[in-house]
Amino acid sequence: MEGLFAALIVGGIAGWLAGLIMRGHGHSVLMNVVVGIIGGVLGGWLYEQFGTALEGGLVGSIITATIGAVLLLWLVGRLKR
């Protein structure tokens, strides 16, 4: 249960940060969490492909998820055009 709670917190923070970075892509709290969680999976996968990972526990997880969420929002924005 603690892992789920941590994923929701990290996802919410990462989604919110990604919304700030990608101006005009802010969403509701629920969508921020969803974007952040998907971004965390995407960011973790990308780091794995490059053979690296961010250390730092919670802060590293938030940074990884934020990078993935920014990429996700960028891709969705490109596909909508």
Phi and psi restraints in degrees (range 20) as a CNS / XPLOR table:
assign (resid 1 and name C) (resid 2 and name N)
       (resid 2 and name CA) (resid 2 and name C) 1.0 -66.1 20.0 2
assign (resid 2 and name N) (resid 2 and name CA)
       (resid 2 and name C) (resid 3 and name N) 1.0 -35.0 20.0 2
assign (resid 2 and name C) (resid 3 and name N)
       (resid 3 and name CA) (resid 3 and name C) 1.0 -64.5 20.0 2
assign (resid 3 and name N) (resid 3 and name CA)
       (resid 3 and name C) (resid 4 and name N) 1.0 -40.1 20.0 2
assign (resid 3 and name C) (resid 4 and name N)
       (resid 4 and name CA) (resid 4 and name C) 1.0 -65.0 20.0 2
assign (resid 4 and name N) (resid 4 and name CA)
       (resid 4 and name C) (resid 5 and name N) 1.0 -43.6 20.0 2
assign (resid 4 and name C) (resid 5 and name N)
       (resid 5 and name CA) (resid 5 and name C) 1.0 -62.3 20.0 2
assign (resid 5 and name N) (resid 5 and name CA)
       (resid 5 and name C) (resid 6 and name N) 1.0 -43.2 20.0 2
assign (resid 5 and name C) (resid 6 and name N)
       (resid 6 and name CA) (resid 6 and name C) 1.0 -64.0 20.0 2
assign (resid 6 and name N) (resid 6 and name CA)
       (resid 6 and name C) (resid 7 and name N) 1.0 -40.5 20.0 2
assign (resid 6 and name C) (resid 7 and name N)
       (resid 7 and name CA) (resid 7 and name C) 1.0 -63.5 20.0 2
assign (resid 7 and name N) (resid 7 and name CA)
       (resid 7 and name C) (resid 8 and name N) 1.0 -38.7 20.0 2
assign (resid 7 and name C) (resid 8 and name N)
       (resid 8 and name CA) (resid 8 and name C) 1.0 -67.1 20.0 2
assign (resid 8 and name N) (resid 8 and name CA)
       (resid 8 and name C) (resid 9 and name N) 1.0 -41.1 20.0 2
assign (resid 8 and name C) (resid 9 and name N)
       (resid 9 and name CA) (resid 9 and name C) 1.0 -66.8 20.0 2
assign (resid 9 and name N) (resid 9 and name CA)
       (resid 9 and name C) (resid 10 and name N) 1.0 -49.5 20.0 2
assign (resid 9 and name C) (resid 10 and name N)
       (resid 10 and name CA) (resid 10 and name C) 1.0 -61.2 20.0 2
assign (resid 10 and name N) (resid 10 and name CA)
       (resid 10 and name C) (resid 11 and name N) 1.0 -43.5 20.0 2
assign (resid 10 and name C) (resid 11 and name N)
       (resid 11 and name CA) (resid 11 and name C) 1.0 -61.5 20.0 2
assign (resid 11 and name N) (resid 11 and name CA)
       (resid 11 and name C) (resid 12 and name N) 1.0 -42.1 20.0 2
assign (resid 11 and name C) (resid 12 and name N)
       (resid 12 and name CA) (resid 12 and name C) 1.0 -63.5 20.0 2
assign (resid 12 and name N) (resid 12 and name CA)
       (resid 12 and name C) (resid 13 and name N) 1.0 -45.5 20.0 2
assign (resid 12 and name C) (resid 13 and name N)
       (resid 13 and name CA) (resid 13 and name C) 1.0 -65.3 20.0 2
assign (resid 13 and name N) (resid 13 and name CA)
       (resid 13 and name C) (resid 14 and name N) 1.0 -46.0 20.0 2
assign (resid 13 and name C) (resid 14 and name N)
       (resid 14 and name CA) (resid 14 and name C) 1.0 -64.6 20.0 2
assign (resid 14 and name N) (resid 14 and name CA)
       (resid 14 and name C) (resid 15 and name N) 1.0 -41.8 20.0 2
assign (resid 14 and name C) (resid 15 and name N)
       (resid 15 and name CA) (resid 15 and name C) 1.0 -64.2 20.0 2
assign (resid 15 and name N) (resid 15 and name CA)
       (resid 15 and name C) (resid 16 and name N) 1.0 -39.9 20.0 2
assign (resid 15 and name C) (resid 16 and name N)
       (resid 16 and name CA) (resid 16 and name C) 1.0 -64.8 20.0 2
assign (resid 16 and name N) (resid 16 and name CA)
       (resid 16 and name C) (resid 17 and name N) 1.0 -46.5 20.0 2
assign (resid 16 and name C) (resid 17 and name N)
       (resid 17 and name CA) (resid 17 and name C) 1.0 -62.1 20.0 2
assign (resid 17 and name N) (resid 17 and name CA)
       (resid 17 and name C) (resid 18 and name N) 1.0 -41.6 20.0 2
assign (resid 17 and name C) (resid 18 and name N)
       (resid 18 and name CA) (resid 18 and name C) 1.0 -63.7 20.0 2
assign (resid 18 and name N) (resid 18 and name CA)
       (resid 18 and name C) (resid 19 and name N) 1.0 -38.1 20.0 2
assign (resid 18 and name C) (resid 19 and name N)
       (resid 19 and name CA) (resid 19 and name C) 1.0 -63.3 20.0 2
assign (resid 19 and name N) (resid 19 and name CA)
       (resid 19 and name C) (resid 20 and name N) 1.0 -36.5 20.0 2
assign (resid 19 and name C) (resid 20 and name N)
       (resid 20 and name CA) (resid 20 and name C) 1.0 -69.9 20.0 2
assign (resid 20 and name N) (resid 20 and name CA)
       (resid 20 and name C) (resid 21 and name N) 1.0 -41.0 20.0 2
assign (resid 20 and name C) (resid 21 and name N)
       (resid 21 and name CA) (resid 21 and name C) 1.0 -67.8 20.0 2
assign (resid 21 and name N) (resid 21 and name CA)
       (resid 21 and name C) (resid 22 and name N) 1.0 -43.9 20.0 2
assign (resid 21 and name C) (resid 22 and name N)
       (resid 22 and name CA) (resid 22 and name C) 1.0 -94.9 20.0 2
assign (resid 22 and name N) (resid 22 and name CA)
       (resid 22 and name C) (resid 23 and name N) 1.0 76.0 20.0 2
assign (resid 22 and name C) (resid 23 and name N)
       (resid 23 and name CA) (resid 23 and name C) 1.0 -43.2 20.0 2
assign (resid 23 and name N) (resid 23 and name CA)
       (resid 23 and name C) (resid 24 and name N) 1.0 137.2 20.0 2
assign (resid 23 and name C) (resid 24 and name N)
       (resid 24 and name CA) (resid 24 and name C) 1.0 86.3 20.0 2
assign (resid 24 and name N) (resid 24 and name CA)
       (resid 24 and name C) (resid 25 and name N) 1.0 1.4 20.0 2
assign (resid 24 and name C) (resid 25 and name N)
       (resid 25 and name CA) (resid 25 and name C) 1.0 -113.9 20.0 2
assign (resid 25 and name N) (resid 25 and name CA)
       (resid 25 and name C) (resid 26 and name N) 1.0 24.4 20.0 2
assign (resid 25 and name C) (resid 26 and name N)
       (resid 26 and name CA) (resid 26 and name C) 1.0 -71.7 20.0 2
assign (resid 26 and name N) (resid 26 and name CA)
       (resid 26 and name C) (resid 27 and name N) 1.0 143.2 20.0 2
assign (resid 26 and name C) (resid 27 and name N)
       (resid 27 and name CA) (resid 27 and name C) 1.0 -131.7 20.0 2
assign (resid 27 and name N) (resid 27 and name CA)
       (resid 27 and name C) (resid 28 and name N) 1.0 -173.1 20.0 2
assign (resid 27 and name C) (resid 28 and name N)
       (resid 28 and name CA) (resid 28 and name C) 1.0 -69.8 20.0 2
assign (resid 28 and name N) (resid 28 and name CA)
       (resid 28 and name C) (resid 29 and name N) 1.0 170.3 20.0 2
assign (resid 28 and name C) (resid 29 and name N)
       (resid 29 and name CA) (resid 29 and name C) 1.0 -59.4 20.0 2
assign (resid 29 and name N) (resid 29 and name CA)
       (resid 29 and name C) (resid 30 and name N) 1.0 -43.6 20.0 2
assign (resid 29 and name C) (resid 30 and name N)
       (resid 30 and name CA) (resid 30 and name C) 1.0 -62.3 20.0 2
assign (resid 30 and name N) (resid 30 and name CA)
       (resid 30 and name C) (resid 31 and name N) 1.0 -43.6 20.0 2
assign (resid 30 and name C) (resid 31 and name N)
       (resid 31 and name CA) (resid 31 and name C) 1.0 -67.9 20.0 2
assign (resid 31 and name N) (resid 31 and name CA)
       (resid 31 and name C) (resid 32 and name N) 1.0 -35.3 20.0 2
assign (resid 31 and name C) (resid 32 and name N)
       (resid 32 and name CA) (resid 32 and name C) 1.0 -60.1 20.0 2
assign (resid 32 and name N) (resid 32 and name CA)
       (resid 32 and name C) (resid 33 and name N) 1.0 -42.6 20.0 2
assign (resid 32 and name C) (resid 33 and name N)
       (resid 33 and name CA) (resid 33 and name C) 1.0 -64.1 20.0 2
assign (resid 33 and name N) (resid 33 and name CA)
       (resid 33 and name C) (resid 34 and name N) 1.0 -45.8 20.0 2
assign (resid 33 and name C) (resid 34 and name N)
       (resid 34 and name CA) (resid 34 and name C) 1.0 -62.6 20.0 2
assign (resid 34 and name N) (resid 34 and name CA)
       (resid 34 and name C) (resid 35 and name N) 1.0 -47.4 20.0 2
assign (resid 34 and name C) (resid 35 and name N)
       (resid 35 and name CA) (resid 35 and name C) 1.0 -62.3 20.0 2
assign (resid 35 and name N) (resid 35 and name CA)
       (resid 35 and name C) (resid 36 and name N) 1.0 -40.5 20.0 2
assign (resid 35 and name C) (resid 36 and name N)
       (resid 36 and name CA) (resid 36 and name C) 1.0 -66.3 20.0 2
assign (resid 36 and name N) (resid 36 and name CA)
       (resid 36 and name C) (resid 37 and name N) 1.0 -40.7 20.0 2
assign (resid 36 and name C) (resid 37 and name N)
       (resid 37 and name CA) (resid 37 and name C) 1.0 -67.7 20.0 2
assign (resid 37 and name N) (resid 37 and name CA)
       (resid 37 and name C) (resid 38 and name N) 1.0 -45.8 20.0 2
assign (resid 37 and name C) (resid 38 and name N)
       (resid 38 and name CA) (resid 38 and name C) 1.0 -63.2 20.0 2
assign (resid 38 and name N) (resid 38 and name CA)
       (resid 38 and name C) (resid 39 and name N) 1.0 -39.1 20.0 2
assign (resid 38 and name C) (resid 39 and name N)
       (resid 39 and name CA) (resid 39 and name C) 1.0 -62.4 20.0 2
assign (resid 39 and name N) (resid 39 and name CA)
       (resid 39 and name C) (resid 40 and name N) 1.0 -36.7 20.0 2
assign (resid 39 and name C) (resid 40 and name N)
       (resid 40 and name CA) (resid 40 and name C) 1.0 -63.7 20.0 2
assign (resid 40 and name N) (resid 40 and name CA)
       (resid 40 and name C) (resid 41 and name N) 1.0 -42.1 20.0 2
assign (resid 40 and name C) (resid 41 and name N)
       (resid 41 and name CA) (resid 41 and name C) 1.0 -65.3 20.0 2
assign (resid 41 and name N) (resid 41 and name CA)
       (resid 41 and name C) (resid 42 and name N) 1.0 -44.7 20.0 2
assign (resid 41 and name C) (resid 42 and name N)
       (resid 42 and name CA) (resid 42 and name C) 1.0 -63.9 20.0 2
assign (resid 42 and name N) (resid 42 and name CA)
       (resid 42 and name C) (resid 43 and name N) 1.0 -45.6 20.0 2
assign (resid 42 and name C) (resid 43 and name N)
       (resid 43 and name CA) (resid 43 and name C) 1.0 -63.7 20.0 2
assign (resid 43 and name N) (resid 43 and name CA)
       (resid 43 and name C) (resid 44 and name N) 1.0 -42.2 20.0 2
assign (resid 43 and name C) (resid 44 and name N)
       (resid 44 and name CA) (resid 44 and name C) 1.0 -62.8 20.0 2
assign (resid 44 and name N) (resid 44 and name CA)
       (resid 44 and name C) (resid 45 and name N) 1.0 -40.2 20.0 2
assign (resid 44 and name C) (resid 45 and name N)
       (resid 45 and name CA) (resid 45 and name C) 1.0 -65.0 20.0 2
assign (resid 45 and name N) (resid 45 and name CA)
       (resid 45 and name C) (resid 46 and name N) 1.0 -42.6 20.0 2
assign (resid 45 and name C) (resid 46 and name N)
       (resid 46 and name CA) (resid 46 and name C) 1.0 -63.4 20.0 2
assign (resid 46 and name N) (resid 46 and name CA)
       (resid 46 and name C) (resid 47 and name N) 1.0 -44.4 20.0 2
assign (resid 46 and name C) (resid 47 and name N)
       (resid 47 and name CA) (resid 47 and name C) 1.0 -60.7 20.0 2
assign (resid 47 and name N) (resid 47 and name CA)
       (resid 47 and name C) (resid 48 and name N) 1.0 -38.7 20.0 2
assign (resid 47 and name C) (resid 48 and name N)
       (resid 48 and name CA) (resid 48 and name C) 1.0 -63.9 20.0 2
assign (resid 48 and name N) (resid 48 and name CA)
       (resid 48 and name C) (resid 49 and name N) 1.0 -39.7 20.0 2
assign (resid 48 and name C) (resid 49 and name N)
       (resid 49 and name CA) (resid 49 and name C) 1.0 -64.0 20.0 2
assign (resid 49 and name N) (resid 49 and name CA)
       (resid 49 and name C) (resid 50 and name N) 1.0 -32.8 20.0 2
assign (resid 49 and name C) (resid 50 and name N)
       (resid 50 and name CA) (resid 50 and name C) 1.0 -88.9 20.0 2
assign (resid 50 and name N) (resid 50 and name CA)
       (resid 50 and name C) (resid 51 and name N) 1.0 -0.3 20.0 2
assign (resid 50 and name C) (resid 51 and name N)
       (resid 51 and name CA) (resid 51 and name C) 1.0 71.1 20.0 2
assign (resid 51 and name N) (resid 51 and name CA)
       (resid 51 and name C) (resid 52 and name N) 1.0 31.2 20.0 2
assign (resid 51 and name C) (resid 52 and name N)
       (resid 52 and name CA) (resid 52 and name C) 1.0 -137.9 20.0 2
assign (resid 52 and name N) (resid 52 and name CA)
       (resid 52 and name C) (resid 53 and name N) 1.0 172.6 20.0 2
assign (resid 52 and name C) (resid 53 and name N)
       (resid 53 and name CA) (resid 53 and name C) 1.0 -158.5 20.0 2
assign (resid 53 and name N) (resid 53 and name CA)
       (resid 53 and name C) (resid 54 and name N) 1.0 151.3 20.0 2
assign (resid 53 and name C) (resid 54 and name N)
       (resid 54 and name CA) (resid 54 and name C) 1.0 -88.0 20.0 2
assign (resid 54 and name N) (resid 54 and name CA)
       (resid 54 and name C) (resid 55 and name N) 1.0 130.4 20.0 2
assign (resid 54 and name C) (resid 55 and name N)
       (resid 55 and name CA) (resid 55 and name C) 1.0 -92.2 20.0 2
assign (resid 55 and name N) (resid 55 and name CA)
       (resid 55 and name C) (resid 56 and name N) 1.0 170.1 20.0 2
assign (resid 55 and name C) (resid 56 and name N)
       (resid 56 and name CA) (resid 56 and name C) 1.0 121.4 20.0 2
assign (resid 56 and name N) (resid 56 and name CA)
       (resid 56 and name C) (resid 57 and name N) 1.0 12.5 20.0 2
assign (resid 56 and name C) (resid 57 and name N)
       (resid 57 and name CA) (resid 57 and name C) 1.0 61.6 20.0 2
assign (resid 57 and name N) (resid 57 and name CA)
       (resid 57 and name C) (resid 58 and name N) 1.0 -123.4 20.0 2
assign (resid 57 and name C) (resid 58 and name N)
       (resid 58 and name CA) (resid 58 and name C) 1.0 -64.9 20.0 2
assign (resid 58 and name N) (resid 58 and name CA)
       (resid 58 and name C) (resid 59 and name N) 1.0 -43.4 20.0 2
assign (resid 58 and name C) (resid 59 and name N)
       (resid 59 and name CA) (resid 59 and name C) 1.0 -64.0 20.0 2
assign (resid 59 and name N) (resid 59 and name CA)
       (resid 59 and name C) (resid 60 and name N) 1.0 -43.2 20.0 2
assign (resid 59 and name C) (resid 60 and name N)
       (resid 60 and name CA) (resid 60 and name C) 1.0 -62.4 20.0 2
assign (resid 60 and name N) (resid 60 and name CA)
       (resid 60 and name C) (resid 61 and name N) 1.0 -38.1 20.0 2
assign (resid 60 and name C) (resid 61 and name N)
       (resid 61 and name CA) (resid 61 and name C) 1.0 -65.2 20.0 2
assign (resid 61 and name N) (resid 61 and name CA)
       (resid 61 and name C) (resid 62 and name N) 1.0 -41.2 20.0 2
assign (resid 61 and name C) (resid 62 and name N)
       (resid 62 and name CA) (resid 62 and name C) 1.0 -65.5 20.0 2
assign (resid 62 and name N) (resid 62 and name CA)
       (resid 62 and name C) (resid 63 and name N) 1.0 -42.2 20.0 2
assign (resid 62 and name C) (resid 63 and name N)
       (resid 63 and name CA) (resid 63 and name C) 1.0 -64.5 20.0 2
assign (resid 63 and name N) (resid 63 and name CA)
       (resid 63 and name C) (resid 64 and name N) 1.0 -45.3 20.0 2
assign (resid 63 and name C) (resid 64 and name N)
       (resid 64 and name CA) (resid 64 and name C) 1.0 -60.3 20.0 2
assign (resid 64 and name N) (resid 64 and name CA)
       (resid 64 and name C) (resid 65 and name N) 1.0 -46.9 20.0 2
assign (resid 64 and name C) (resid 65 and name N)
       (resid 65 and name CA) (resid 65 and name C) 1.0 -65.8 20.0 2
assign (resid 65 and name N) (resid 65 and name CA)
       (resid 65 and name C) (resid 66 and name N) 1.0 -37.1 20.0 2
assign (resid 65 and name C) (resid 66 and name N)
       (resid 66 and name CA) (resid 66 and name C) 1.0 -66.3 20.0 2
assign (resid 66 and name N) (resid 66 and name CA)
       (resid 66 and name C) (resid 67 and name N) 1.0 -43.7 20.0 2
assign (resid 66 and name C) (resid 67 and name N)
       (resid 67 and name CA) (resid 67 and name C) 1.0 -60.7 20.0 2
assign (resid 67 and name N) (resid 67 and name CA)
       (resid 67 and name C) (resid 68 and name N) 1.0 -45.3 20.0 2
assign (resid 67 and name C) (resid 68 and name N)
       (resid 68 and name CA) (resid 68 and name C) 1.0 -63.7 20.0 2
assign (resid 68 and name N) (resid 68 and name CA)
       (resid 68 and name C) (resid 69 and name N) 1.0 -39.2 20.0 2
assign (resid 68 and name C) (resid 69 and name N)
       (resid 69 and name CA) (resid 69 and name C) 1.0 -67.9 20.0 2
assign (resid 69 and name N) (resid 69 and name CA)
       (resid 69 and name C) (resid 70 and name N) 1.0 -38.6 20.0 2
assign (resid 69 and name C) (resid 70 and name N)
       (resid 70 and name CA) (resid 70 and name C) 1.0 -62.0 20.0 2
assign (resid 70 and name N) (resid 70 and name CA)
       (resid 70 and name C) (resid 71 and name N) 1.0 -45.1 20.0 2
assign (resid 70 and name C) (resid 71 and name N)
       (resid 71 and name CA) (resid 71 and name C) 1.0 -61.5 20.0 2
assign (resid 71 and name N) (resid 71 and name CA)
       (resid 71 and name C) (resid 72 and name N) 1.0 -41.3 20.0 2
assign (resid 71 and name C) (resid 72 and name N)
       (resid 72 and name CA) (resid 72 and name C) 1.0 -61.9 20.0 2
assign (resid 72 and name N) (resid 72 and name CA)
       (resid 72 and name C) (resid 73 and name N) 1.0 -47.0 20.0 2
assign (resid 72 and name C) (resid 73 and name N)
       (resid 73 and name CA) (resid 73 and name C) 1.0 -64.1 20.0 2
assign (resid 73 and name N) (resid 73 and name CA)
       (resid 73 and name C) (resid 74 and name N) 1.0 -37.2 20.0 2
assign (resid 73 and name C) (resid 74 and name N)
       (resid 74 and name CA) (resid 74 and name C) 1.0 -63.6 20.0 2
assign (resid 74 and name N) (resid 74 and name CA)
       (resid 74 and name C) (resid 75 and name N) 1.0 -45.8 20.0 2
assign (resid 74 and name C) (resid 75 and name N)
       (resid 75 and name CA) (resid 75 and name C) 1.0 -62.5 20.0 2
assign (resid 75 and name N) (resid 75 and name CA)
       (resid 75 and name C) (resid 76 and name N) 1.0 -43.8 20.0 2
assign (resid 75 and name C) (resid 76 and name N)
       (resid 76 and name CA) (resid 76 and name C) 1.0 -63.2 20.0 2
assign (resid 76 and name N) (resid 76 and name CA)
       (resid 76 and name C) (resid 77 and name N) 1.0 -40.3 20.0 2
assign (resid 76 and name C) (resid 77 and name N)
       (resid 77 and name CA) (resid 77 and name C) 1.0 -62.4 20.0 2
assign (resid 77 and name N) (resid 77 and name CA)
       (resid 77 and name C) (resid 78 and name N) 1.0 -38.2 20.0 2
assign (resid 77 and name C) (resid 78 and name N)
       (resid 78 and name CA) (resid 78 and name C) 1.0 -68.8 20.0 2
assign (resid 78 and name N) (resid 78 and name CA)
       (resid 78 and name C) (resid 79 and name N) 1.0 -38.7 20.0 2
assign (resid 78 and name C) (resid 79 and name N)
       (resid 79 and name CA) (resid 79 and name C) 1.0 -69.9 20.0 2
assign (resid 79 and name N) (resid 79 and name CA)
       (resid 79 and name C) (resid 80 and name N) 1.0 -28.3 20.0 2
assign (resid 79 and name C) (resid 80 and name N)
       (resid 80 and name CA) (resid 80 and name C) 1.0 -73.6 20.0 2
assign (resid 80 and name N) (resid 80 and name CA)
       (resid 80 and name C) (resid 81 and name N) 1.0 -20.7 20.0 2
